[in-house]
Amino acid sequence: MTSATRVTPRQRDDRLAVLSEVEHRVLWLSTAIIDHANRVRPNPTGLKVGGHQASGASMVTIMTALWFEHLRAIDRVSVKPHASPVLHAINYLLGALDERYLTTLRAFGGLQSYPSRSKDPDPVDYSTGSVGIGATAPVWAALARRYVESKAAAGTPVAARGRQYSLLGDAELDEGACWEAILDPMVGELGEVVWIVDLNRQSLDRVVPNIGAARLRGMFDAAGWQVLTVKYGRLLHELFARPGGAALRRRIDEMPNPEYQRLLRCAPAQLRERLPGAGEGAAEIARLVADLDDATLYAAIRNLGGHDLDAVGEALDAIDDNRPTVIFAYTVKGFGLATEGHPQNHSSLLSAAQLTQLAERVGMSTEAPWARFAPDSAPGRLCARVASRLRRGPVTLAPPPVLPSDIGRTPSGTTTTQAALGRTLLDLTRQVPEAARRVVTLCPDVSSSTNLGGWVNKVGVWSAAERRDWFADDPETILHWRERPAGQHLQLGIAETNLVGLLGELGATWSRWGQPLLPIGVLYDPFVTRALEPWSFGIYAGGQSILVGTPSGVSLAPEGGAHQSIITPSVGLEQPGCVSYEPAFAIDVEWTLLASLARLGRPDGRSAYLRLSTRPVDQTMAAVPADPAARERRRRQVVAGAYPLVRSSASPAVAIAAMGAVLPEALAAAERLTALGVPADVVCVTSPGLLFDAVQARAGRGPKESWILDAAFPARRAVPLITVLDGHPHTLAFLTGINQVAGTHLGVSRFGQSGDLDQVYRHHGLDTDSIVRAGLDLIG
C-alpha cells in the first residue's frame, strides 16, 4: 500500500490497527519458537540450543511493514541471521510453513539456526549467517539478474526487475565485505538494491558507545546511495511539537548512546528524574514530561522510527529506484520484550513468567501458542491477501548447455596450465558457441596477468550499457576493453570477496530465474583463502561456479614468499559441494575444465576449484595416447582424479605420486631411479579430493565409485610411495593408505624465497635430487 491510497485518518487508523495485530502476532510467534526450542523440547544432551529473541524483536516492525504492505512476488529479501524466527513466523502466518516446523528450530531436520535457502522448509531467498555475506548477496544477485536479462533471447521470459532487500543489523556494517561491495563502481548503478539497517546500537556483549550513525550515513552518501533515516515515531514527533519539545529532541539527539539505552531500563519515576538532564533546556524538558502520564512517558522514550509502522512505510514509499538505497531505522533491541534495551539481552531468554505476560499482552496463550488468525478476521483476510500477492510460480529450468568432454586437440610444445585455461575457453567459442555463450568470467583486475586476455578480446567486457573504448585506435594496446551488454567478462576492483560473492549469485541464476550460466572466477591462488569463506557460503546457498587460482605455489619462483600458496591444494579435499583439480598438463586443464563446466547449472550440480601454474612445461611429457579408445580412457582417469603416467617394465620398487607443476621433477626422478636399479612408477594426481572420496567409497562410507584407485594404484603394483606437490605435503599423505604402504611426503610447509625455479625447488625439497633421495631412503 502506498501513501497515495491512505485516504482518511479513520482508514489510516483502521489499517494500522490491523497491521499492529499482525505485528504483535509475529513478535509472539518468533519469541515462542525460540522458547519452545530451549524450554519445552526435550534436550537429553544438555547442550545449549540458543536463539536470539531480542535481535529478532528489533526487526519485527520493519519486517511486518515490508511483508504485509510493500513486498511483491518479484522482490527478494536477505534477512539478518538472528531474525530467522521472525521470517518463519511471517511465512507461517502466510501459509507457507507447516505448523509442525514451529517446534523444530535448531533441531535435526528442522528450522535452521539462520535462514537457509537450501535447508529450510519455507521460502528463504538468501542464506545468511556468515555476517556481511548475506547482507551483500542481494547486491550480486541484482547484478546477476541484469546479466541474465541482457543475454535473454527475444521472447525468452526473464524475471522482472524486483527490488533486492537486505535486512541487516548495524553491527554487521563492521564487516569489510559490506564496504567492499558498496564501493564497487558497478553497485552504484543498481537502483533495485535496498538495505534496511536495524540500528539498535547494541552488539553481542554491550551497548556500542559511539555508533557513528552520521558517519555511516555520510559514507553511503559518498558512494552515491540514497540515504533515508527513520529515527522517531509519531508519539515523539507529537511531543517535539509541544512547548519544550525542541529541547527534548536536542537532548535525545545529543545524549551518548549508552545513556539513552540506560533510559530504556528506567521506570517512569526514574525517567522524570533522568531525562531532563542538567544542560540547557533541562527545565523545559522537565515541565514537558511533568504533563505526561506514566504510560505515555514510558512509551515515548522507546518510540523510535523503526517501531512505527507508518514511519517505516513512509521510508519504503520514498525509495528512489534509480540508485541504491539505505534506510537507517532506529530500533530498540528486544522491543516489546521484558529484556528490551538490556546490554546483555543478545542471547537471553524470557522467563516462563515473562513469556506468560507477553502472551497476555498480545492476546495469545502459552497453552495454544501457534494459533493463526481466524480466516474471517481482518488480520486473517490481510494474511490471505498478502499470501496471494507474494505467491510465486515455479521456476522453469532451461536445460544446461551441452558440452563436449574432449575438444580433440592435443597440445604440443611448451606451455603453462594457466595459458591452457584461456586457450580452452577460446576453443569453446569455436567448437560449441551455444555453450560458450553461457560462460561468464570474472576477475579482480588481473585479466591480463592470468592469461584471460585472448578470451576478453574475443567476447568483450559486460556492461549494462555500451561504453566507448578510447584506446581502440591505439596500436600498442593489446588488451581491448570493449564494454557492452553482449560482453561475457566482468571486471571488479581488487576485492576477492566481491568476486566470489558475484560468482555465487551468477552460479545461482539457474535456480532463481531458470537460466543456467557457467561462471568462472579467476584470481591469484595466494588469495583463494581470502575468498574461500564467502565462496564456500555461496556454495552452501546453492551457487555453482568454478574458481581458478593462478599462479600457484612456489613455482612462481621470482615473486617469492609474498605470493606463494601452501594450503590451497587441500581446499577441494575439504570443501563440501566442490571438486578440486590441479592439472599438470594443458590437456588435463581442458578435460577437467570441460567436466567442471558440465556439472554447473543443474539441481545435482557441483562447484569446482582449479589450481593452475605459470610454469612452462613440455607437453610431450603428458604422453597423450593417439588411439581414440586409449585417449578416452586417459580422459576418464584425469577427470576421476589420477592416471598412471609411467609404468616401469620391471616390477616397481617404488612409486611417485605427483601433482601439478612438479611432474617434470617426478618424471626425471623416476628415470634416474630406474637407472640406479630401482624401477619406479609415476602416477599423475589431478584431484586429491576425488581420490579421497574413492577411498571412502571403497570402505563403504560414501556413494562415489572407487574404480579409479584400481586404475591408478593397483594392488599388484603396491610399493613404497613418494608423494610430491607444490603445496602442503599432507594433501597427498593419505594415498599410502590405499594399499597400506610406506611413504615419504614432499611438499611446501614454510614461507619461500625469491629465486630461480631450481633454487626454490631445492630450498623446499621439490627438486629431482630430493625425490631420488626419498626413493632410495624408502627402499633402504
Secondary structure as the mmCIF struct_conf table of DSSP 4:
data_model
#
loop_
_struct_conf.conf_type_id
_struct_conf.id
_struct_conf.beg_label_comp_id
_struct_conf.beg_label_asym_id
_struct_conf.beg_label_seq_id
_struct_conf.end_label_comp_id
_struct_conf.end_label_asym_id
_struct_conf.end_label_seq_id
HELX_RH_3T_P HELX_RH_3T_P1 SER A 3 THR A 5
BEND BEND1 THR A 8 THR A 8
HELX_RH_AL_P HELX_RH_AL_P1 PRO A 9 ASP A 35
HELX_RH_PI_P HELX_RH_PI_P1 HIS A 36 VAL A 40
BEND BEND2 ARG A 41 ARG A 41
TURN_TY1_P TURN_TY1_P1 PRO A 44 THR A 45
HELX_RH_AL_P HELX_RH_AL_P2 GLN A 53 ALA A 57
TURN_TY1_P TURN_TY1_P2 SER A 58 MET A 59
HELX_RH_AL_P HELX_RH_AL_P3 VAL A 60 ALA A 65
HELX_RH_PI_P HELX_RH_PI_P2 LEU A 66 HIS A 70
TURN_TY1_P TURN_TY1_P3 ALA A 73 ILE A 74
STRN STRN1 ARG A 76 VAL A 79
HELX_LH_PP_P HELX_LH_PP_P1 LYS A 80 LYS A 80
HELX_RH_3T_P HELX_RH_3T_P2 PRO A 81 ALA A 83
HELX_RH_AL_P HELX_RH_AL_P4 SER A 84 LEU A 93
TURN_TY1_P TURN_TY1_P4 LEU A 94 GLY A 95
BEND BEND3 LEU A 97 LEU A 97
HELX_RH_3T_P HELX_RH_3T_P3 GLU A 99 THR A 103
TURN_TY1_P TURN_TY1_P5 LEU A 105 ARG A 106
BEND BEND4 ALA A 107 ALA A 107
TURN_TY1_P TURN_TY1_P6 PHE A 108 GLY A 109
BEND BEND5 GLY A 110 LEU A 111
BEND BEND6 SER A 113 TYR A 114
TURN_TY1_P TURN_TY1_P7 ARG A 117 LYS A 119
BEND BEND7 PRO A 121 ASP A 122
BEND BEND8 ASP A 125 TYR A 126
BEND BEND9 SER A 130 SER A 130
TURN_TY1_P TURN_TY1_P8 VAL A 131 GLY A 132
HELX_RH_AL_P HELX_RH_AL_P5 ILE A 133 LYS A 151
HELX_LH_PP_P HELX_LH_PP_P2 ALA A 152 ALA A 153
TURN_TY1_P TURN_TY1_P9 ALA A 154 GLY A 155
STRN STRN2 GLN A 164 GLY A 169
HELX_RH_3T_P HELX_RH_3T_P4 ASP A 170 ASP A 174
BEND BEND10 GLU A 175 GLU A 175
HELX_RH_AL_P HELX_RH_AL_P6 GLY A 176 LEU A 183
BEND BEND11 ASP A 184 ASP A 184
HELX_RH_3T_P HELX_RH_3T_P5 PRO A 185 GLU A 189
TURN_TY1_P TURN_TY1_P10 GLY A 191 GLU A 192
STRN STRN3 VAL A 193 LEU A 199
STRN STRN4 GLN A 202 GLN A 202
BEND BEND12 LEU A 204 ARG A 206
STRN STRN5 VAL A 207 VAL A 207
BEND BEND13 PRO A 209 PRO A 209
HELX_RH_AL_P HELX_RH_AL_P7 ALA A 213 ALA A 222
TURN_TY1_P TURN_TY1_P11 ALA A 223 GLY A 224
STRN STRN6 GLN A 226 VAL A 230
STRN STRN7 TYR A 232 TYR A 232
HELX_RH_AL_P HELX_RH_AL_P8 ARG A 234 PHE A 240
TURN_TY1_P TURN_TY1_P12 ALA A 241 ALA A 241
BEND BEND14 ARG A 242 ARG A 242
TURN_TY1_P TURN_TY1_P13 PRO A 243 GLY A 244
HELX_RH_AL_P HELX_RH_AL_P9 GLY A 245 GLU A 254
BEND BEND15 MET A 255 MET A 255
HELX_RH_AL_P HELX_RH_AL_P10 ASN A 257 LEU A 263
TURN_TY1_P TURN_TY1_P14 LEU A 264 ARG A 265
HELX_RH_AL_P HELX_RH_AL_P11 PRO A 268 ARG A 274
TURN_TY1_P TURN_TY1_P15 LEU A 275 PRO A 276
BEND BEND16 ALA A 278 GLY A 279
TURN_TY1_P TURN_TY1_P16 GLU A 280 GLY A 281
HELX_RH_AL_P HELX_RH_AL_P12 ALA A 282 ALA A 290
TURN_TY1_P TURN_TY1_P17 ASP A 291 ASP A 291
BEND BEND17 LEU A 292 LEU A 292
HELX_RH_AL_P HELX_RH_AL_P13 ASP A 294 ALA A 300
TURN_TY1_P TURN_TY1_P18 ILE A 301 ARG A 302
STRN STRN8 LEU A 304 LEU A 304
HELX_RH_3T_P HELX_RH_3T_P6 GLY A 305 HIS A 307
HELX_RH_AL_P HELX_RH_AL_P14 LEU A 309 ASP A 317
TURN_TY1_P TURN_TY1_P19 ALA A 318 ALA A 318
TURN_TY1_P TURN_TY1_P20 ASP A 321 ASN A 322
BEND BEND18 ARG A 323 ARG A 323
STRN STRN9 THR A 325 TYR A 330
TURN_TY1_P TURN_TY1_P21 LYS A 333 GLY A 336
BEND BEND19 LEU A 337 LEU A 337
TURN_TY1_P TURN_TY1_P22 ALA A 338 GLY A 341
TURN_TY1_P TURN_TY1_P23 PRO A 343 GLN A 344
BEND BEND20 HIS A 346 SER A 347
HELX_RH_AL_P HELX_RH_AL_P15 ALA A 352 ARG A 361
TURN_TY1_P TURN_TY1_P24 VAL A 362 GLY A 363
BEND BEND21 THR A 366 ALA A 368
TURN_TY1_P TURN_TY1_P25 PRO A 369 TRP A 370
HELX_LH_PP_P HELX_LH_PP_P3 ALA A 371 ALA A 374
TURN_TY1_P TURN_TY1_P26 PRO A 375 ASP A 376
BEND BEND22 SER A 377 SER A 377
HELX_RH_AL_P HELX_RH_AL_P16 ALA A 378 LEU A 390
HELX_LH_PP_P HELX_LH_PP_P4 GLY A 393 VAL A 395
HELX_LH_PP_P HELX_LH_PP_P5 LEU A 397 VAL A 402
BEND BEND23 SER A 405 SER A 405
BEND BEND24 GLY A 413 GLY A 413
STRN STRN10 THR A 414 THR A 415
HELX_RH_AL_P HELX_RH_AL_P17 THR A 417 GLN A 431
HELX_RH_AL_P HELX_RH_AL_P18 PRO A 433 ALA A 436
TURN_TY1_P TURN_TY1_P27 ARG A 437 ARG A 438
STRN STRN11 VAL A 439 CYS A 443
BEND BEND25 PRO A 444 ASP A 445
TURN_TY1_P TURN_TY1_P28 SER A 447 SER A 447
HELX_RH_3T_P HELX_RH_3T_P7 SER A 448 THR A 450
TURN_TY1_P TURN_TY1_P29 ASN A 451 ASN A 451
HELX_RH_AL_P HELX_RH_AL_P19 GLY A 453 VAL A 459
STRN STRN12 VAL A 461 TRP A 462
BEND BEND26 ALA A 464 ALA A 465
STRN STRN13 ARG A 467 ARG A 467
TURN_TY1_P TURN_TY1_P30 TRP A 470 ASP A 473
TURN_TY1_P TURN_TY1_P31 PRO A 475 GLU A 476
BEND BEND27 LEU A 479 LEU A 479
STRN STRN14 GLU A 483 ARG A 484
TURN_TY1_P TURN_TY1_P32 PRO A 485 ALA A 486
STRN STRN15 HIS A 489 GLN A 491
BEND BEND28 ILE A 494 ILE A 494
HELX_RH_AL_P HELX_RH_AL_P20 GLU A 496 LEU A 506
TURN_TY1_P TURN_TY1_P33 GLY A 507 ALA A 508
HELX_RH_AL_P HELX_RH_AL_P21 THR A 509 TRP A 513
BEND BEND29 GLY A 514 GLY A 514
STRN STRN16 LEU A 518 LEU A 523
HELX_RH_3T_P HELX_RH_3T_P8 ASP A 525 PHE A 527
HELX_RH_AL_P HELX_RH_AL_P22 VAL A 528 TYR A 540
TURN_TY1_P TURN_TY1_P34 ALA A 541 GLY A 542
STRN STRN17 ILE A 546 GLY A 549
BEND BEND30 PRO A 551 PRO A 551
TURN_TY1_P TURN_TY1_P35 GLY A 553 LEU A 556
HELX_RH_3T_P HELX_RH_3T_P9 ALA A 557 GLU A 559
HELX_RH_3T_P HELX_RH_3T_P10 GLY A 561 HIS A 563
BEND BEND31 ILE A 566 ILE A 567
HELX_RH_3T_P HELX_RH_3T_P11 THR A 568 SER A 570
HELX_RH_AL_P HELX_RH_AL_P23 VAL A 571 GLU A 574
TURN_TY1_P TURN_TY1_P36 PRO A 576 GLY A 577
STRN STRN18 CYS A 578 TYR A 581
BEND BEND32 ALA A 584 PHE A 585
HELX_RH_AL_P HELX_RH_AL_P24 ALA A 586 ALA A 598
TURN_TY1_P TURN_TY1_P37 ARG A 599 ARG A 599
BEND BEND33 LEU A 600 ARG A 602
TURN_TY1_P TURN_TY1_P38 PRO A 603 ASP A 604
STRN STRN19 SER A 607 ARG A 611
STRN STRN20 VAL A 617 ASP A 618
HELX_RH_3T_P HELX_RH_3T_P12 GLN A 619 ALA A 622
BEND BEND34 ALA A 626 ASP A 627
HELX_RH_AL_P HELX_RH_AL_P25 PRO A 628 ALA A 640
TURN_TY1_P TURN_TY1_P39 GLY A 641 GLY A 641
STRN STRN21 ALA A 642 VAL A 646
BEND BEND35 SER A 649 ALA A 650
HELX_LH_PP_P HELX_LH_PP_P6 SER A 651 PRO A 652
BEND BEND36 ALA A 653 ALA A 653
STRN STRN22 VAL A 654 MET A 659
HELX_RH_3T_P HELX_RH_3T_P13 GLY A 660 VAL A 662
HELX_RH_AL_P HELX_RH_AL_P26 LEU A 663 ALA A 675
TURN_TY1_P TURN_TY1_P40 LEU A 676 GLY A 677
STRN STRN23 ALA A 680 VAL A 685
BEND BEND37 THR A 686 THR A 686
HELX_RH_AL_P HELX_RH_AL_P27 PRO A 688 ARG A 698
TURN_TY1_P TURN_TY1_P41 ALA A 699 GLY A 700
BEND BEND38 ARG A 701 LYS A 704
HELX_RH_AL_P HELX_RH_AL_P28 TRP A 707 ALA A 712
BEND BEND39 PHE A 713 PHE A 713
HELX_RH_3T_P HELX_RH_3T_P14 ALA A 715 ARG A 717
STRN STRN24 LEU A 721 LEU A 725
BEND BEND40 ASP A 726 GLY A 727
HELX_RH_3T_P HELX_RH_3T_P15 PRO A 729 GLY A 737
TURN_TY1_P TURN_TY1_P42 ILE A 738 GLN A 740
STRN STRN25 GLY A 743 LEU A 746
BEND BEND41 ARG A 750 ARG A 750
BEND BEND42 GLY A 755 GLY A 755
HELX_RH_AL_P HELX_RH_AL_P29 LEU A 757 HIS A 764
TURN_TY1_P TURN_TY1_P43 GLY A 765 GLY A 765
BEND BEND43 ASP A 767 ASP A 767
HELX_RH_AL_P HELX_RH_AL_P30 THR A 768 ILE A 779
#
